[in-house]
Amino acid sequence: MDKPRNEGGKNIDDPDVILGAALRGVANGADIIKCNYSGTPESFKKVTSRCPVPVVVLGGPLVPDKQCLEWVKGSVDGGAVGGAIGRNTTTHRDPEKIIRAIQKIIHDDASVDEALKELK
């Protein structure tokens, strides 16, 4: 992530903030957690390793294809089981291709560069 994103006075990309929210969700009965990506696989492992239910990454703001795929790859490498990507797929010039690229990362452990080939 380039710069911290803040909401409600908190850095919403901070793994401690994400983990706190995730654990509150679990305490309230969540079977799966959808959350922000913290920016690196290592920091995201702080969330996924301590969360007792599966974690999926949310898509966040509309970003270039490569950045979206980097978020997905980093989150999966950090322990996420998948992604819940909205606007970066639904508003894409070719939604089917970007979904295929995301699927390659999640299900085939493809690199970002391999996944980008799906967009050609």
C-alpha positions as CSV (number, residue, x, y, z in Angstrom):
1,M,0.0,0.0,0.0
2,D,1.3,3.4,-0.9
3,K,-0.1,5.4,2.1
4,P,-2.2,4.5,5.1
5,R,-5.9,4.6,4.5
6,N,-7.8,6.0,7.5
7,E,-11.4,5.8,8.6
8,G,-12.8,6.7,12.0
9,G,-9.3,7.7,13.1
10,K,-7.8,4.3,12.5
11,N,-5.4,3.0,9.8
12,I,-7.7,0.5,8.2
13,D,-4.7,-1.3,6.6
14,D,-3.0,-1.9,10.0
15,P,-3.0,-5.7,10.7
16,D,-3.8,-5.0,14.4
17,V,-6.8,-3.0,13.4
18,I,-7.9,-5.6,10.9
19,L,-7.4,-8.5,13.4
20,G,-9.4,-6.6,16.1
21,A,-12.3,-6.2,13.8
22,A,-12.1,-9.8,12.6
23,L,-12.1,-11.1,16.1
24,R,-15.1,-9.0,17.0
25,G,-16.8,-10.5,14.0
26,V,-16.0,-14.0,15.1
27,A,-17.2,-13.2,18.6
28,N,-20.5,-12.1,17.1
29,G,-20.9,-15.4,15.2
30,A,-19.2,-14.8,11.8
31,D,-18.3,-18.0,10.0
32,I,-16.0,-16.2,7.5
33,I,-14.3,-12.8,7.6
34,K,-14.0,-10.4,4.7
35,C,-11.4,-7.8,5.4
36,N,-8.9,-5.3,4.0
37,Y,-5.5,-6.5,2.9
38,S,-2.8,-5.1,5.2
39,G,-0.2,-4.6,2.4
40,T,2.2,-7.5,2.7
41,P,1.8,-11.3,3.0
42,E,3.8,-11.2,6.3
43,S,1.6,-8.6,7.9
44,F,-1.6,-10.3,6.7
45,K,-0.4,-13.6,8.3
46,K,-0.8,-11.7,11.6
47,V,-4.6,-11.6,10.8
48,T,-5.1,-15.0,9.2
49,S,-3.0,-17.0,11.7
50,R,-5.0,-15.7,14.7
51,C,-8.4,-15.6,13.2
52,P,-10.2,-18.9,13.9
53,V,-12.4,-18.8,10.8
54,P,-11.5,-18.5,7.1
55,V,-10.5,-15.0,5.8
56,V,-11.2,-13.6,2.4
57,V,-9.8,-10.3,1.2
58,L,-12.1,-7.5,0.0
59,G,-11.3,-5.8,-3.3
60,G,-11.1,-2.3,-2.0
61,P,-11.2,0.8,-4.2
62,L,-11.0,0.6,-8.0
63,V,-7.4,0.1,-8.9
64,P,-5.3,-0.9,-12.0
65,D,-5.4,-4.7,-12.8
66,K,-1.9,-5.4,-11.7
67,Q,-2.5,-3.8,-8.3
68,C,-5.7,-5.7,-7.8
69,L,-4.0,-9.0,-8.6
70,E,-1.1,-8.1,-6.3
71,W,-3.5,-7.6,-3.4
72,V,-5.1,-11.0,-4.2
73,K,-1.7,-12.7,-4.4
74,G,-0.4,-11.1,-1.3
75,S,-3.5,-11.9,0.7
76,V,-3.5,-15.6,-0.4
77,D,0.2,-15.9,0.3
78,G,-0.6,-14.4,3.7
79,G,-3.2,-17.1,4.4
80,A,-6.5,-15.9,2.9
81,V,-8.7,-18.5,1.4
82,G,-10.0,-16.3,-1.3
83,G,-11.3,-12.9,-2.3
84,A,-14.6,-11.0,-2.5
85,I,-13.7,-8.6,-5.2
86,G,-16.5,-6.3,-6.3
87,R,-15.9,-3.2,-8.4
88,N,-12.6,-4.4,-9.7
89,T,-14.4,-7.2,-11.4
90,T,-17.9,-5.8,-12.1
91,T,-16.7,-2.6,-13.7
92,H,-13.8,-4.2,-15.5
93,R,-13.6,-3.8,-19.3
94,D,-13.7,-7.6,-19.4
95,P,-15.1,-9.0,-16.2
96,E,-14.7,-12.7,-17.3
97,K,-11.0,-12.2,-17.9
98,I,-10.2,-10.5,-14.6
99,I,-12.1,-13.1,-12.7
100,R,-10.1,-15.8,-14.6
101,A,-6.9,-14.0,-13.6
102,I,-8.0,-13.9,-9.9
103,Q,-9.0,-17.5,-10.1
104,K,-5.6,-18.5,-11.4
105,I,-4.0,-16.9,-8.3
106,I,-6.4,-18.4,-5.8
107,H,-6.8,-21.9,-7.2
108,D,-3.6,-22.4,-9.2
109,D,-1.1,-20.5,-7.1
110,A,-0.2,-18.5,-10.2
111,S,2.1,-15.5,-10.0
112,V,0.8,-12.0,-10.8
113,D,2.6,-12.1,-14.1
114,E,1.0,-15.4,-15.0
115,A,-2.4,-14.2,-14.0
116,L,-2.0,-11.0,-16.1
117,K,-1.7,-13.2,-19.2
118,E,-5.4,-14.0,-18.7
119,L,-6.2,-10.4,-19.6
120,K,-4.7,-10.5,-23.1
